[in-house]
């Protein structure tokens, strides 16, 4: 099994689960024990400072909290880009990874940018593979700017469009196809 760590899962047009409809998920871990990821394009109407004040000094003032997924929504997940990737607790791709536990003061200067997620997405062993066989997801390599986009609401469309002409029509599919 080839690991999907560091890849994007882009929900296909036939995925109607409200937890994942029109989402872009960054895969943080994918192995025989299952898959863990965070939804990149669902900003919440609450700031990191209001919801997770302990992490607010790692993000710009007024930065929104993101809905990482339906699993453990009260537990924050901190994803960051580093000047020194060897400092990350769990590497994902390039200089991006996530930190576990309290962030020490000596690591903070190495963080270029960070994003905080409420909860995460998870799949049991074999579950994601079955969804991929059913064409529920489209795979694309992740880029740092996908993770830290300033325009999360349009990320799903943009990532599909960069995949090429065969995905452009899908990228224009409304969230509710009956509204077309």
N, C-alpha and C positions, 0 to 999 in steps of 0.2 A: 504494500500500500504506500503510495507516494503521499507525503505530508502536504497539506494545504496551508501550513503555517505561513503567514505573510501574504496570503492571497485574499482577494475580495470575493465574496459570494454576492452576486447581484440577483435579486429575486426576479424570476421570469414572469411573463404575463399571466401564466396559469397558476401562480402561487397566491391564493386568496386568504391565507391565514393572516388575520389582522396584526399579529405580532411581527410579521415579516413582509407584508404587502409593500411593494415599492421601496425595499430597503437595500442598503449596501452594508454588508457585514465584513469586518476585518477578522480573519481567522487568527486567533492567538495561539491555539494549540490544536493539533489534529493527529491522533494516534489510535492505537487499538483500544484505548480506554474511552474514546469518544472525542468530541470536538467542543472547543470553547471559543467564543468570539464576542465582539461588541458591534452593535448597530451604529454606524457612523453618521447617519443622516436624520436623526430624530432629536432635535434640540427641544428641551422642555422649557416651560415658562417660569423657570426659577433659576437664580444664579447659583454659582458654586459657593459664593460667600454666604448666601442665605441657607443653603442646604448642607454643605460640608465645609464649614468655616476653617477647619484645620488644613484644608488643601487650597484655600483661596489665594495664598501668597505665591502659588505656583502657576497661576493663570492670570491673564490680564483682568483688570477691574471690570466688573459687569459681565464676565464670561458666563454663558449659560451652561447648565448641567445638561448632559445628554442621556437619553434612555438607552442604555446598553443592551437591554433585552429583558425578557420576562423572568429570568432566573435571579433570585436574591436582589430585588430592586432597592432594598434598603442598604445594600453593601456597595460602597464606591469602588470603582476600578480606575486607576490612574495610568494613563498612557502618555508617554513622553518621547521627545526626540532629544538626543544627547550629543554634545560635542565629543564626548568620550564614551562610545557605546559599551565598553567593557564595564561601566558602572551600573548598567541596567540589571535588574533582578532576573527578568525573563525576557530574552531578546525575541523580537517578532520578525523584523526584517530591517536591513540596513542599520541605521542608527536609532530605530524606533523599538521601544519595548515597554513593558509595564513594570511598575514598582509595587512591591508587596510590603505592607506594614507602614511604619512611620518613615518619612523621608528625612534623612539626616542632613544637617546643615552643610556638610562638606560636599554633598551631591548636588544641592540646589544650584550652584553656579554653572554646573555642566548641563543643565536642562535648557534647551533652546526654546521649546514650547511644549505645552502639556494640555491635555484634555481630560476631564473627569466625567465618568459614566456612572449612572445609577444602574447597578446590576449588570448582567451579562446574558449572552445567549449560549445555550448548551444543547448538545445532541448526545444521546446514548451511543454506545458502540454500534456501528453499522447503520444508525439512523440517518445521518447525513448522506452516506453512500446510497441508501435507498432513495432519498429525495433527489439526489443527483441523477440516478437512473431514471427517475420519473420526470426529468427535465425541469425541476423546480428552481434550479440555480444555474447561473452562468458564472464562469470563473474568469478572473482577470488579475494580473499582478497588481499589488498595491503600490501606491506612491505616497510619499510623505504628505504631499498637498491634498491627497484624498482624506487622510486621517485628520488633518487640521484645517480643513476647508473653511473659508469664511462664508460659504453659501451652501450649507448642508441640505437645504430644501431642494436644490437642483442637482445634487450629487448623483442620484440614480440615473437621471437623464444624461448627464455629462459623461459618466463612465460608460454607459451603453453606446453613446455616440462615438467615443474614441475607439471602440471595438471595431468600427467600420460600417460600411453601408448596409450590411445585412441586419444590423441591430438598430438602425435609425428609426424604422417604423415602430418597433417596440418601444423605443425611448419616448415616443409621443403618445403612448397609451395612457389614458387618464386613470387615476386611482380607481374610480368606479366606471368600468366600461359601459354601463348603461347610460352614462352621461355623455357619451360620444355622439 
